[in-house]
Each structure stands twice: as C-alpha cells, then as structure tokens.
C-alpha cells in the first residue's frame, strides 16, 4: 500500500480530501489517452504534410483546399 493511500485511510477532514485529490491526480496523469488528433486546413502544399506527418484522413474541400486529420504527438 502506498504512503498516500495510508494517509487517506488514516486521516479525516481536509487531510483526507487532499490525500484523495493527490491519488486522483496521479490516476489522471497516467490514465489519460496519449493519442491526440489535430485538424488542419491545407492550401495547395499537401505533399509537405503527407511526407512529414501521420495522417488519419484527408477530406477534399475543392481543388486547392484539403482538411487533414493528423496524429499530433507523433
């Protein structure tokens, strides 16, 4: 059992609340999803993004404008 868990179990009032918040913050940091997506409108130079990014989808708006859904953290 971790030190923070023991502190939460053995304390009352504000100390217990603070210990609980510390445990929840750690879960939030380590439990979050790391795959972030970015949407960007690209005018003409589509090849530059295709060569340098991991693209999930490409939506053609017209002959010159494209919308890209890309992985942001790669």
mmCIF file of the N, C-alpha and C atoms, coordinates in Angstrom:
data_MODEL
# 
_entry.id   MODEL 
# 
loop_
_atom_site.group_PDB 
_atom_site.id 
_atom_site.type_symbol 
_atom_site.label_atom_id 
_atom_site.label_alt_id 
_atom_site.label_comp_id 
_atom_site.label_asym_id 
_atom_site.label_entity_id 
_atom_site.label_seq_id 
_atom_site.pdbx_PDB_ins_code 
_atom_site.Cartn_x 
_atom_site.Cartn_y 
_atom_site.Cartn_z 
_atom_site.occupancy 
_atom_site.B_iso_or_equiv 
_atom_site.pdbx_formal_charge 
_atom_site.auth_seq_id 
_atom_site.auth_comp_id 
_atom_site.auth_asym_id 
_atom_site.auth_atom_id 
_atom_site.pdbx_PDB_model_num 
ATOM 1   N N  . UNK A 1 1  ? 0.848   -1.173 0.000   1.00 0.00 ? 1  UNK A N  1 
ATOM 2   C CA . UNK A 1 1  ? 0.000   0.000  0.000   1.00 0.00 ? 1  UNK A CA 1 
ATOM 3   C C  . UNK A 1 1  ? 0.897   1.240  0.000   1.00 0.00 ? 1  UNK A C  1 
ATOM 4   N N  . UNK A 1 2  ? 0.522   2.212  -0.801  1.00 0.00 ? 2  UNK A N  1 
ATOM 5   C CA . UNK A 1 2  ? 1.336   3.414  -0.918  1.00 0.00 ? 2  UNK A CA 1 
ATOM 6   C C  . UNK A 1 2  ? 1.151   4.328  0.284   1.00 0.00 ? 2  UNK A C  1 
ATOM 7   N N  . UNK A 1 3  ? 2.111   5.219  0.437   1.00 0.00 ? 3  UNK A N  1 
ATOM 8   C CA . UNK A 1 3  ? 2.092   6.154  1.557   1.00 0.00 ? 3  UNK A CA 1 
ATOM 9   C C  . UNK A 1 3  ? 0.868   7.070  1.498   1.00 0.00 ? 3  UNK A C  1 
ATOM 10  N N  . UNK A 1 4  ? 0.486   7.514  0.293   1.00 0.00 ? 4  UNK A N  1 
ATOM 11  C CA . UNK A 1 4  ? -0.669  8.394  0.148   1.00 0.00 ? 4  UNK A CA 1 
ATOM 12  C C  . UNK A 1 4  ? -1.955  7.660  0.473   1.00 0.00 ? 4  UNK A C  1 
ATOM 13  N N  . UNK A 1 5  ? -2.060  6.379  0.072   1.00 0.00 ? 5  UNK A N  1 
ATOM 14  C CA . UNK A 1 5  ? -3.245  5.594  0.394   1.00 0.00 ? 5  UNK A CA 1 
ATOM 15  C C  . UNK A 1 5  ? -3.390  5.413  1.895   1.00 0.00 ? 5  UNK A C  1 
ATOM 16  N N  . UNK A 1 6  ? -2.271  5.170  2.571   1.00 0.00 ? 6  UNK A N  1 
ATOM 17  C CA . UNK A 1 6  ? -2.311  5.023  4.023   1.00 0.00 ? 6  UNK A CA 1 
ATOM 18  C C  . UNK A 1 6  ? -2.724  6.332  4.682   1.00 0.00 ? 6  UNK A C  1 
ATOM 19  N N  . UNK A 1 7  ? -2.213  7.435  4.172   1.00 0.00 ? 7  UNK A N  1 
ATOM 20  C CA . UNK A 1 7  ? -2.559  8.733  4.735   1.00 0.00 ? 7  UNK A CA 1 
ATOM 21  C C  . UNK A 1 7  ? -4.045  9.014  4.540   1.00 0.00 ? 7  UNK A C  1 
ATOM 22  N N  . UNK A 1 8  ? -4.585  8.663  3.387   1.00 0.00 ? 8  UNK A N  1 
ATOM 23  C CA . UNK A 1 8  ? -6.004  8.872  3.140   1.00 0.00 ? 8  UNK A CA 1 
ATOM 24  C C  . UNK A 1 8  ? -6.841  8.019  4.089   1.00 0.00 ? 8  UNK A C  1 
ATOM 25  N N  . UNK A 1 9  ? -6.437  6.785  4.273   1.00 0.00 ? 9  UNK A N  1 
ATOM 26  C CA . UNK A 1 9  ? -7.193  5.868  5.120   1.00 0.00 ? 9  UNK A CA 1 
ATOM 27  C C  . UNK A 1 9  ? -7.172  6.292  6.593   1.00 0.00 ? 9  UNK A C  1 
ATOM 28  N N  . UNK A 1 10 ? -6.052  6.861  7.056   1.00 0.00 ? 10 UNK A N  1 
ATOM 29  C CA . UNK A 1 10 ? -5.893  7.172  8.483   1.00 0.00 ? 10 UNK A CA 1 
ATOM 30  C C  . UNK A 1 10 ? -6.236  8.608  8.858   1.00 0.00 ? 10 UNK A C  1 
ATOM 31  N N  . UNK A 1 11 ? -6.610  9.461  7.920   1.00 0.00 ? 11 UNK A N  1 
ATOM 32  C CA . UNK A 1 11 ? -6.885  10.860 8.253   1.00 0.00 ? 11 UNK A CA 1 
ATOM 33  C C  . UNK A 1 11 ? -8.365  11.180 8.079   1.00 0.00 ? 11 UNK A C  1 
ATOM 34  N N  . UNK A 1 12 ? -8.735  12.375 8.559   1.00 0.00 ? 12 UNK A N  1 
ATOM 35  C CA . UNK A 1 12 ? -10.126 12.836 8.464   1.00 0.00 ? 12 UNK A CA 1 
ATOM 36  C C  . UNK A 1 12 ? -10.139 14.290 7.996   1.00 0.00 ? 12 UNK A C  1 
ATOM 37  N N  . UNK A 1 13 ? -11.301 14.712 7.527   1.00 0.00 ? 13 UNK A N  1 
ATOM 38  C CA . UNK A 1 13 ? -11.481 16.115 7.154   1.00 0.00 ? 13 UNK A CA 1 
ATOM 39  C C  . UNK A 1 13 ? -10.648 16.533 5.960   1.00 0.00 ? 13 UNK A C  1 
ATOM 40  N N  . UNK A 1 14 ? -10.054 17.736 6.050   1.00 0.00 ? 14 UNK A N  1 
ATOM 41  C CA . UNK A 1 14 ? -9.303  18.287 4.918   1.00 0.00 ? 14 UNK A CA 1 
ATOM 42  C C  . UNK A 1 14 ? -8.094  17.439 4.507   1.00 0.00 ? 14 UNK A C  1 
ATOM 43  N N  . UNK A 1 15 ? -7.424  16.807 5.471   1.00 0.00 ? 15 UNK A N  1 
ATOM 44  C CA . UNK A 1 15 ? -6.261  15.974 5.134   1.00 0.00 ? 15 UNK A CA 1 
ATOM 45  C C  . UNK A 1 15 ? -6.667  14.792 4.260   1.00 0.00 ? 15 UNK A C  1 
ATOM 46  N N  . UNK A 1 16 ? -7.828  14.197 4.573   1.00 0.00 ? 16 UNK A N  1 
ATOM 47  C CA . UNK A 1 16 ? -8.307  13.077 3.773   1.00 0.00 ? 16 UNK A CA 1 
ATOM 48  C C  . UNK A 1 16 ? -8.660  13.543 2.354   1.00 0.00 ? 16 UNK A C  1 
ATOM 49  N N  . UNK A 1 17 ? -9.284  14.711 2.245   1.00 0.00 ? 17 UNK A N  1 
ATOM 50  C CA . UNK A 1 17 ? -9.645  15.258 0.940   1.00 0.00 ? 17 UNK A CA 1 
ATOM 51  C C  . UNK A 1 17 ? -8.396  15.525 0.102   1.00 0.00 ? 17 UNK A C  1 
ATOM 52  N N  . UNK A 1 18 ? -7.361  16.111 0.700   1.00 0.00 ? 18 UNK A N  1 
ATOM 53  C CA . UNK A 1 18 ? -6.124  16.410 -0.023  1.00 0.00 ? 18 UNK A CA 1 
ATOM 54  C C  . UNK A 1 18 ? -5.434  15.118 -0.477  1.00 0.00 ? 18 UNK A C  1 
ATOM 55  N N  . UNK A 1 19 ? -5.401  14.100 0.389   1.00 0.00 ? 19 UNK A N  1 
ATOM 56  C CA . UNK A 1 19 ? -4.797  12.817 0.014   1.00 0.00 ? 19 UNK A CA 1 
ATOM 57  C C  . UNK A 1 19 ? -5.566  12.179 -1.144  1.00 0.00 ? 19 UNK A C  1 
ATOM 58  N N  . UNK A 1 20 ? -6.891  12.282 -1.106  1.00 0.00 ? 20 UNK A N  1 
ATOM 59  C CA . UNK A 1 20 ? -7.711  11.737 -2.184  1.00 0.00 ? 20 UNK A CA 1 
ATOM 60  C C  . UNK A 1 20 ? -7.432  12.474 -3.493  1.00 0.00 ? 20 UNK A C  1 
ATOM 61  N N  . UNK A 1 21 ? -7.293  13.794 -3.454  1.00 0.00 ? 21 UNK A N  1 
ATOM 62  C CA . UNK A 1 21 ? -7.015  14.573 -4.650  1.00 0.00 ? 21 UNK A CA 1 
ATOM 63  C C  . UNK A 1 21 ? -5.652  14.203 -5.248  1.00 0.00 ? 21 UNK A C  1 
ATOM 64  N N  . UNK A 1 22 ? -4.664  13.954 -4.398  1.00 0.00 ? 22 UNK A N  1 
ATOM 65  C CA . UNK A 1 22 ? -3.346  13.533 -4.897  1.00 0.00 ? 22 UNK A CA 1 
ATOM 66  C C  . UNK A 1 22 ? -3.451  12.200 -5.639  1.00 0.00 ? 22 UNK A C  1 
ATOM 67  N N  . UNK A 1 23 ? -4.198  11.259 -5.081  1.00 0.00 ? 23 UNK A N  1 
ATOM 68  C CA . UNK A 1 23 ? -4.358  9.964  -5.738  1.00 0.00 ? 23 UNK A CA 1 
ATOM 69  C C  . UNK A 1 23 ? -5.095  10.113 -7.073  1.00 0.00 ? 23 UNK A C  1 
ATOM 70  N N  . UNK A 1 24 ? -6.124  10.944 -7.106  1.00 0.00 ? 24 UNK A N  1 
ATOM 71  C CA . UNK A 1 24 ? -6.882  11.139 -8.345  1.00 0.00 ? 24 UNK A CA 1 
ATOM 72  C C  . UNK A 1 24 ? -6.044  11.832 -9.412  1.00 0.00 ? 24 UNK A C  1 
ATOM 73  N N  . UNK A 1 25 ? -5.187  12.760 -9.024  1.00 0.00 ? 25 UNK A N  1 
ATOM 74  C CA . UNK A 1 25 ? -4.328  13.438 -9.995  1.00 0.00 ? 25 UNK A CA 1 
ATOM 75  C C  . UNK A 1 25 ? -3.363  12.457 -10.650 1.00 0.00 ? 25 UNK A C  1 
ATOM 76  N N  . UNK A 1 26 ? -2.789  11.567 -9.862  1.00 0.00 ? 26 UNK A N  1 
ATOM 77  C CA . UNK A 1 26 ? -1.870  10.577 -10.425 1.00 0.00 ? 26 UNK A CA 1 
ATOM 78  C C  . UNK A 1 26 ? -2.584  9.669  -11.412 1.00 0.00 ? 26 UNK A C  1 
ATOM 79  N N  . UNK A 1 27 ? -3.796  9.265  -11.076 1.00 0.00 ? 27 UNK A N  1 
ATOM 80  C CA . UNK A 1 27 ? -4.554  8.431  -11.994 1.00 0.00 ? 27 UNK A CA 1 
ATOM 81  C C  . UNK A 1 27 ? -4.850  9.205  -13.273 1.00 0.00 ? 27 UNK A C  1 
ATOM 82  N N  . UNK A 1 28 ? -5.185  10.471 -13.168 1.00 0.00 ? 28 UNK A N  1 
ATOM 83  C CA . UNK A 1 28 ? -5.480  11.289 -14.341 1.00 0.00 ? 28 UNK A CA 1 
ATOM 84  C C  . UNK A 1 28 ? -4.277  11.451 -15.245 1.00 0.00 ? 28 UNK A C  1 
ATOM 85  N N  . UNK A 1 29 ? -3.099  11.629 -14.677 1.00 0.00 ? 29 UNK A N  1 
ATOM 86  C CA . UNK A 1 29 ? -1.891  11.812 -15.476 1.00 0.00 ? 29 UNK A CA 1 
ATOM 87  C C  . UNK A 1 29 ? -1.512  10.519 -16.192 1.00 0.00 ? 29 UNK A C  1 
ATOM 88  N N  . UNK A 1 30 ? -1.526  9.396  -15.484 1.00 0.00 ? 30 UNK A N  1 
ATOM 89  C CA . UNK A 1 30 ? -1.095  8.134  -16.086 1.00 0.00 ? 30 UNK A CA 1 
ATOM 90  C C  . UNK A 1 30 ? -2.209  7.429  -16.855 1.00 0.00 ? 30 UNK A C  1 
ATOM 91  N N  . UNK A 1 31 ? -3.461  7.795  -16.618 1.00 0.00 ? 31 UNK A N  1 
ATOM 92  C CA . UNK A 1 31 ? -4.575  7.125  -17.271 1.00 0.00 ? 31 UNK A CA 1 
ATOM 93  C C  . UNK A 1 31 ? -5.090  7.833  -18.501 1.00 0.00 ? 31 UNK A C  1 
ATOM 94  N N  . UNK A 1 32 ? -4.526  8.974  -18.853 1.00 0.00 ? 32 UNK A N  1 
ATOM 95  C CA . UNK A 1 32 ? -5.056  9.722  -19.991 1.00 0.00 ? 32 UNK A CA 1 
ATOM 96  C C  . UNK A 1 32 ? -4.633  9.106  -21.326 1.00 0.00 ? 32 UNK A C  1 
ATOM 97  N N  . UNK A 1 33 ? -5.400  9.429  -22.325 1.00 0.00 ? 33 UNK A N  1 
ATOM 98  C CA . UNK A 1 33 ? -5.134  8.928  -23.663 1.00 0.00 ? 33 UNK A CA 1 
ATOM 99  C C  . UNK A 1 33 ? -4.023  9.771  -24.285 1.00 0.00 ? 33 UNK A C  1 
ATOM 100 N N  . UNK A 1 34 ? -3.023  9.135  -24.843 1.00 0.00 ? 34 UNK A N  1 
ATOM 101 C CA . UNK A 1 34 ? -1.873  9.850  -25.391 1.00 0.00 ? 34 UNK A CA 1 
ATOM 102 C C  . UNK A 1 34 ? -1.992  10.103 -26.889 1.00 0.00 ? 34 UNK A C  1 
ATOM 103 N N  . UNK A 1 35 ? -2.998  9.535  -27.517 1.00 0.00 ? 35 UNK A N  1 
ATOM 104 C CA . UNK A 1 35 ? -3.163  9.689  -28.959 1.00 0.00 ? 35 UNK A CA 1 
ATOM 105 C C  . UNK A 1 35 ? -4.009  10.933 -29.228 1.00 0.00 ? 35 UNK A C  1 
ATOM 106 N N  . UNK A 1 36 ? -3.369  12.042 -29.541 1.00 0.00 ? 36 UNK A N  1 
ATOM 107 C CA . UNK A 1 36 ? -4.058  13.294 -29.789 1.00 0.00 ? 36 UNK A CA 1 
ATOM 108 C C  . UNK A 1 36 ? -4.200  13.520 -31.285 1.00 0.00 ? 36 UNK A C  1 
ATOM 109 N N  . UNK A 1 37 ? -5.331  14.088 -31.682 1.00 0.00 ? 37 UNK A N  1 
ATOM 110 C CA . UNK A 1 37 ? -5.582  14.359 -33.095 1.00 0.00 ? 37 UNK A CA 1 
ATOM 111 C C  . UNK A 1 37 ? -5.627  15.859 -33.333 1.00 0.00 ? 37 UNK A C  1 
ATOM 112 N N  . UNK A 1 38 ? -5.188  16.262 -34.514 1.00 0.00 ? 38 UNK A N  1 
ATOM 113 C CA . UNK A 1 38 ? -5.173  17.666 -34.908 1.00 0.00 ? 38 UNK A CA 1 
ATOM 114 C C  . UNK A 1 38 ? -5.853  17.787 -36.267 1.00 0.00 ? 38 UNK A C  1 
ATOM 115 N N  . UNK A 1 39 ? -6.714  18.780 -36.420 1.00 0.00 ? 39 UNK A N  1 
ATOM 116 C CA . UNK A 1 39 ? -7.369  19.051 -37.693 1.00 0.00 ? 39 UNK A CA 1 
ATOM 117 C C  . UNK A 1 39 ? -6.772  20.312 -38.281 1.00 0.00 ? 39 UNK A C  1 
ATOM 118 N N  . UNK A 1 40 ? -6.400  20.254 -39.561 1.00 0.00 ? 40 UNK A N  1 
ATOM 119 C CA . UNK A 1 40 ? -5.776  21.423 -40.184 1.00 0.00 ? 40 UNK A CA 1 
ATOM 120 C C  . UNK A 1 40 ? -6.239  21.542 -41.635 1.00 0.00 ? 40 UNK A C  1 
ATOM 121 N N  . UNK A 1 41 ? -6.535  22.772 -42.027 1.00 0.00 ? 41 UNK A N  1 
ATOM 122 C CA . UNK A 1 41 ? -6.847  23.060 -43.424 1.00 0.00 ? 41 UNK A CA 1 
ATOM 123 C C  . UNK A 1 41 ? -5.551  23.373 -44.142 1.00 0.00 ? 41 UNK A C  1 
ATOM 124 N N  . UNK A 1 42 ? -5.342  22.721 -45.293 1.00 0.00 ? 42 UNK A N  1 
ATOM 125 C CA . UNK A 1 42 ? -4.107  22.876 -46.053 1.00 0.00 ? 42 UNK A CA 1 
ATOM 126 C C  . UNK A 1 42 ? -4.455  23.425 -47.424 1.00 0.00 ? 42 UNK A C  1 
ATOM 127 N N  . UNK A 1 43 ? -3.723  24.441 -47.817 1.00 0.00 ? 43 UNK A N  1 
ATOM 128 C CA . UNK A 1 43 ? -3.917  25.060 -49.133 1.00 0.00 ? 43 UNK A CA 1 
ATOM 129 C C  . UNK A 1 43 ? -2.745  24.680 -50.029 1.00 0.00 ? 43 UNK A C  1 
ATOM 130 N N  . UNK A 1 44 ? -2.996  23.932 -51.046 1.00 0.00 ? 44 UNK A N  1 
ATOM 131 C CA . UNK A 1 44 ? -2.085  23.533 -52.121 1.00 0.00 ? 44 UNK A CA 1 
ATOM 132 C C  . UNK A 1 44 ? -0.952  22.594 -51.678 1.00 0.00 ? 44 UNK A C  1 
ATOM 133 N N  . UNK A 1 45 ? -0.086  22.937 -50.716 1.00 0.00 ? 45 UNK A N  1 
ATOM 134 C CA . UNK A 1 45 ? 1.102   22.123 -50.397 1.00 0.00 ? 45 UNK A CA 1 
ATOM 135 C C  . UNK A 1 45 ? 0.752   20.915 -49.523 1.00 0.00 ? 45 UNK A C  1 
ATOM 136 N N  . UNK A 1 46 ? -0.066  20.033 -50.054 1.00 0.00 ? 46 UNK A N  1 
ATOM 137 C CA . UNK A 1 46 ? -0.487  18.821 -49.357 1.00 0.00 ? 46 UNK A CA 1 
ATOM 138 C C  . UNK A 1 46 ? 0.660   17.827 -49.212 1.00 0.00 ? 46 UNK A C  1 
ATOM 139 N N  . UNK A 1 47 ? 1.543   17.763 -50.188 1.00 0.00 ? 47 UNK A N  1 
ATOM 140 C CA . UNK A 1 47 ? 2.645   16.792 -50.179 1.00 0.00 ? 47 UNK A CA 1 
ATOM 141 C C  . UNK A 1 47 ? 3.580   16.990 -48.992 1.00 0.00 ? 47 UNK A C  1 
ATOM 142 N N  . UNK A 1 48 ? 3.777   18.227 -48.567 1.00 0.00 ? 48 UNK A N  1 
ATOM 143 C CA . UNK A 1 48 ? 4.650   18.503 -47.413 1.00 0.00 ? 48 UNK A CA 1 
ATOM 144 C C  . UNK A 1 48 ? 4.106   17.837 -46.142 1.00 0.00 ? 48 UNK A C  1 
ATOM 145 N N  . UNK A 1 49 ? 2.788   17.888 -45.951 1.00 0.00 ? 49 UNK A N  1 
ATOM 146 C CA . UNK A 1 49 ? 2.186   17.266 -44.767 1.00 0.00 ? 49 UNK A CA 1 
ATOM 147 C C  . UNK A 1 49 ? 2.171   15.747 -44.879 1.00 0.00 ? 49 UNK A C  1 
ATOM 148 N N  . UNK A 1 50 ? 1.957   15.234 -46.073 1.00 0.00 ? 50 UNK A N  1 
ATOM 149 C CA . UNK A 1 50 ? 1.926   13.783 -46.253 1.00 0.00 ? 50 UNK A CA 1 
ATOM 150 C C  . UNK A 1 50 ? 3.288   13.168 -45.946 1.00 0.00 ? 50 UNK A C  1 
ATOM 151 N N  . UNK A 1 51 ? 4.367   13.867 -46.291 1.00 0.00 ? 51 UNK A N  1 
ATOM 152 C CA . UNK A 1 51 ? 5.719   13.350 -46.066 1.00 0.00 ? 51 UNK A CA 1 
ATOM 153 C C  . UNK A 1 51 ? 6.176   13.478 -44.615 1.00 0.00 ? 51 UNK A C  1 
ATOM 154 N N  . UNK A 1 52 ? 5.632   14.420 -43.865 1.00 0.00 ? 52 UNK A N  1 
ATOM 155 C CA . UNK A 1 52 ? 6.170   14.699 -42.531 1.00 0.00 ? 52 UNK A CA 1 
ATOM 156 C C  . UNK A 1 52 ? 5.247   14.325 -41.379 1.00 0.00 ? 52 UNK A C  1 
ATOM 157 N N  . UNK A 1 53 ? 4.016   13.926 -41.646 1.00 0.00 ? 53 UNK A N  1 
ATOM 158 C CA . UNK A 1 53 ? 3.061   13.639 -40.575 1.00 0.00 ? 53 UNK A CA 1 
ATOM 159 C C  . UNK A 1 53 ? 2.375   12.305 -40.798 1.00 0.00 ? 53 UNK A C  1 
ATOM 160 N N  . UNK A 1 54 ? 1.795   11.761 -39.737 1.00 0.00 ? 54 UNK A N  1 
ATOM 161 C CA . UNK A 1 54 ? 0.960   10.569 -39.846 1.00 0.00 ? 54 UNK A CA 1 
ATOM 162 C C  . UNK A 1 54 ? -0.473  11.059 -39.981 1.00 0.00 ? 54 UNK A C  1 
ATOM 163 N N  . UNK A 1 55 ? -1.068  10.817 -41.139 1.00 0.00 ? 55 UNK A N  1 
ATOM 164 C CA . UNK A 1 55 ? -2.390  11.357 -41.447 1.00 0.00 ? 55 UNK A CA 1 
ATOM 165 C C  . UNK A 1 55 ? -3.436  10.259 -41.312 1.00 0.00 ? 55 UNK A C  1 
ATOM 166 N N  . UNK A 1 56 ? -4.489  10.577 -40.579 1.00 0.00 ? 56 UNK A N  1 
ATOM 167 C CA . UNK A 1 56 ? -5.574  9.626  -40.383 1.00 0.00 ? 56 UNK A CA 1 
ATOM 168 C C  . UNK A 1 56 ? -6.590  9.704  -41.523 1.00 0.00 ? 56 UNK A C  1 
ATOM 169 N N  . UNK A 1 57 ? -6.943  10.919 -41.952 1.00 0.00 ? 57 UNK A N  1 
ATOM 170 C CA . UNK A 1 57 ? -7.859  11.053 -43.083 1.00 0.00 ? 57 UNK A CA 1 
ATOM 171 C C  . UNK A 1 57 ? -7.644  12.381 -43.797 1.00 0.00 ? 57 UNK A C  1 
ATOM 172 N N  . UNK A 1 58 ? -8.015  12.402 -45.082 1.00 0.00 ? 58 UNK A N  1 
ATOM 173 C CA . UNK A 1 58 ? -7.923  13.596 -45.914 1.00 0.00 ? 58 UNK A CA 1 
ATOM 174 C C  . UNK A 1 58 ? -9.308  13.853 -46.503 1.00 0.00 ? 58 UNK A C  1 
ATOM 175 N N  . UNK A 1 59 ? -9.806  15.065 -46.321 1.00 0.00 ? 59 UNK A N  1 
ATOM 176 C CA . UNK A 1 59 ? -11.093 15.464 -46.887 1.00 0.00 ? 59 UNK A CA 1 
ATOM 177 C C  . UNK A 1 59 ? -10.817 16.553 -47.917 1.00 0.00 ? 59 UNK A C  1 
ATOM 178 N N  . UNK A 1 60 ? -11.269 16.338 -49.132 1.00 0.00 ? 60 UNK A N  1 
ATOM 179 C CA . UNK A 1 60 ? -11.071 17.316 -50.200 1.00 0.00 ? 60 UNK A CA 1 
ATOM 180 C C  . UNK A 1 60 ? -12.214 18.323 -50.163 1.00 0.00 ? 60 UNK A C  1 
ATOM 181 N N  . UNK A 1 61 ? -11.878 19.586 -49.985 1.00 0.00 ? 61 UNK A N  1 
ATOM 182 C CA . UNK A 1 61 ? -12.877 20.650 -49.986 1.00 0.00 ? 61 UNK A CA 1 
ATOM 183 C C  . UNK A 1 61 ? -13.106 21.130 -51.422 1.00 0.00 ? 61 UNK A C  1 
ATOM 184 N N  . UNK A 1 62 ? -12.049 21.453 -52.129 1.00 0.00 ? 62 UNK A N  1 
ATOM 185 C CA . UNK A 1 62 ? -12.090 21.771 -53.563 1.00 0.00 ? 62 UNK A CA 1 
ATOM 186 C C  . UNK A 1 62 ? -10.728 21.430 -54.154 1.00 0.00 ? 62 UNK A C  1 
ATOM 187 N N  . UNK A 1 63 ? -10.416 21.950 -55.331 1.00 0.00 ? 63 UNK A N  1 
ATOM 188 C CA . UNK A 1 63 ? -9.151  21.596 -55.994 1.00 0.00 ? 63 UNK A CA 1 
ATOM 189 C C  . UNK A 1 63 ? -7.918  22.057 -55.241 1.00 0.00 ? 63 UNK A C  1 
ATOM 190 N N  . UNK A 1 64 ? -8.047  23.090 -54.429 1.00 0.00 ? 64 UNK A N  1 
ATOM 191 C CA . UNK A 1 64 ? -6.878  23.686 -53.775 1.00 0.00 ? 64 UNK A CA 1 
ATOM 192 C C  . UNK A 1 64 ? -6.872  23.551 -52.250 1.00 0.00 ? 64 UNK A C  1 
ATOM 193 N N  . UNK A 1 65 ? -7.980  23.171 -51.639 1.00 0.00 ? 65 UNK A N  1 
ATOM 194 C CA . UNK A 1 65 ? -8.086  23.138 -50.175 1.00 0.00 ? 65 UNK A CA 1 
ATOM 195 C C  . UNK A 1 65 ? -8.419  21.727 -49.711 1.00 0.00 ? 65 UNK A C  1 
ATOM 196 N N  . UNK A 1 66 ? -7.650  21.263 -48.704 1.00 0.00 ? 66 UNK A N  1 
ATOM 197 C CA . UNK A 1 66 ? -7.860  19.945 -48.109 1.00 0.00 ? 66 UNK A CA 1 
ATOM 198 C C  . UNK A 1 66 ? -7.923  20.100 -46.591 1.00 0.00 ? 66 UNK A C  1 
ATOM 199 N N  . UNK A 1 67 ? -8.702  19.256 -45.954 1.00 0.00 ? 67 UNK A N  1 
ATOM 200 C CA . UNK A 1 67 ? -8.725  19.195 -44.492 1.00 0.00 ? 67 UNK A CA 1 
ATOM 201 C C  . UNK A 1 67 ? -8.081  17.885 -44.079 1.00 0.00 ? 67 UNK A C  1 
ATOM 202 N N  . UNK A 1 68 ? -7.086  17.979 -43.195 1.00 0.00 ? 68 UNK A N  1 
ATOM 203 C CA . UNK A 1 68 ? -6.346  16.794 -42.738 1.00 0.00 ? 68 UNK A CA 1 
ATOM 204 C C  . UNK A 1 68 ? -6.658  16.518 -41.273 1.00 0.00 ? 68 UNK A C  1 
ATOM 205 N N  . UNK A 1 69 ? -6.848  15.256 -40.953 1.00 0.00 ? 69 UNK A N  1 
ATOM 206 C CA . UNK A 1 69 ? -6.936  14.814 -39.565 1.00 0.00 ? 69 UNK A CA 1 
ATOM 207 C C  . UNK A 1 69 ? -5.659  14.035 -39.304 1.00 0.00 ? 69 UNK A C  1 
ATOM 208 N N  . UNK A 1 70 ? -4.787  14.616 -38.426 1.00 0.00 ? 70 UNK A N  1 
ATOM 209 C CA . UNK A 1 70 ? -3.442  14.061 -38.224 1.00 0.00 ? 70 UNK A CA 1 
ATOM 210 C C  . UNK A 1 70 ? -3.228  13.677 -36.760 1.00 0.00 ? 70 UNK A C  1 
ATOM 211 N N  . UNK A 1 71 ? -2.327  12.741 -36.551 1.00 0.00 ? 71 UNK A N  1 
ATOM 212 C CA . UNK A 1 71 ? -1.883  12.406 -35.205 1.00 0.00 ? 71 UNK A CA 1 
ATOM 213 C C  . UNK A 1 71 ? -0.919  13.487 -34.754 1.00 0.00 ? 71 UNK A C  1 
ATOM 214 N N  . UNK A 1 72 ? -1.197  14.125 -33.633 1.00 0.00 ? 72 UNK A N  1 
ATOM 215 C CA . UNK A 1 72 ? -0.422  15.281 -33.203 1.00 0.00 ? 72 UNK A CA 1 
ATOM 216 C C  . UNK A 1 72 ? 0.862   14.919 -32.469 1.00 0.00 ? 72 UNK A C  1 
ATOM 217 N N  . UNK A 1 73 ? 0.861   13.850 -31.710 1.00 0.00 ? 73 UNK A N  1 
ATOM 218 C CA . UNK A 1 73 ? 2.004   13.555 -30.845 1.00 0.00 ? 73 UNK A CA 1 
ATOM 219 C C  . UNK A 1 73 ? 3.059   12.665 -31.488 1.00 0.00 ? 73 UNK A C  1 
ATOM 220 N N  . UNK A 1 74 ? 2.954   12.390 -32.758 1.00 0.00 ? 74 UNK A N  1 
ATOM 221 C CA . UNK A 1 74 ? 3.939   11.524 -33.423 1.00 0.00 ? 74 UNK A CA 1 
ATOM 222 C C  . UNK A 1 74 ? 4.891   12.405 -34.203 1.00 0.00 ? 74 UNK A C  1 
# 
